Structures are given as structure tokens and as C-alpha cells.
Amino acid sequence: QAIVQTLREKILAGELSPGQRLVEAQLAQWLGVSRTPLRYALSVLSSEGLLDRSGARGYVVRRFSVRDVLNAIDVRGVLEGLAARSVAEGGVGAALAAALDDCLREGDEIFRNGQLKPGDDVRYADMNGRFHSLIIEAAQNAAVSAALSLNDKIPFVSPFTIAFDEAARERQFMMLTYAHRQHHAIADALKKGEGARVEALMKEHTHISKESLNLSLPALHLIAGAA
């Protein structure tokens, strides 16, 4: 996961440019990692839509437009809002409530010190992804799940993907803290059966993703080939 996050940030920063072919041996030496976990990390980034396969074992950095990303984030908000409303109106069971509370506690622990420690970005991304996945799975709506899976192929859209800009890390910490407060509000609305409220909260929640990316918009335009 650390290799995935490192490569994701280097793509966002433009250090790995659109259309660039990635050679395992060179990447492994550059990052100082062995090739087995690197190979897995590349497959993860391919599934996220950041890389395209090239040949039997190769990858190239994918080209995409900024508008593609922002539109897909909007779509995620609508689909997750629909799923959350369904869960709220159907009732939240004890197991789901406990799993959501576990995510909330982990997030609270991450932000307790007032700054992100090394590895906290990966930890938050995993927690965030699990929180969203719990809601989607609880909705038991195959059409919504399939649509989200397809939508997540657009880079930087999946809730498991958190992209950090080192130059704006303090501001991103503040935004993620706010996003986690929204997690608390979403869980509260789900448990209370407030369908309309939780649907609106899920849609609003995606704006944090947009704002986080806008901190790096010049780099995002650059790697999208849209500058």
C-alpha cells in the first residue's frame, strides 16, 4: 500500500508523465523496493485507472481529462447517496453499526494528534474506503455496485484513493478532518433512518474530493495533458 501511495503521488505531481512506460526493474531501483510488491502495486494502480497495460507485463501512465475526474466524482456522490438512503430507510443492523463505529474510531485516532504521521495517509485511505464500502454493500443493490465499480476506473475517484500534495499538506489535513466529521454525521443519519438527510450528506461529502484535487490542479492539468 505504501508503494501504491508513493506512485500515485508521483503521478499526481507529474514525476511520472502521461504516456510514460513504466519498467519494473527501473522503478524498483528508483523506489528502493523489491519487484514482487512493486508488481502488485502496479496492478492496483491499473485497476484504479491510473495506468494502462502495455504488453504482457508492462504499464504506461494513463492520459485523462480533469473534467473526466470531476464528473466521475459527481456521479459517485449520486450513486452513494442513493445507496445510503436505501440503507437508512431499510434500517441499520447491529453489525453494520458496529463496523461503521470501528471506522469512526480509527479516523478519530488518526486526527487526534493534530497532524498526520508517516503512514497516516495510507491508513486514512483504507479507513475511508472501508466506510464507503460498508454502506454500498449494505444497500444490496447490484446495479449501483456495478456502476460504482465502473466509475472508479477514473483516476482519483475511488474512496480508497487519497492523493496528497506535500506543498499543501496542512490544508489537506484540515479538509480531511472535516471529511471525517462528515463521516460521523453520515453514520448518525443512517442509524436514525434519515434517508433524505443521509443522501444529501453523501453528495456533499464528495466535494471534499474535488477540493483536495483542486489544491494540485496545475499538476492535475499537466498530467491530464490539458494544460
Summary of the structure (lengths in Angstrom):
residues: 227
radius of gyration: 17.8
end to end distance: 29.9
largest distance: 52.9
contacts: 686
relative contact order: 0.17
helix: 70%
strand: 4%
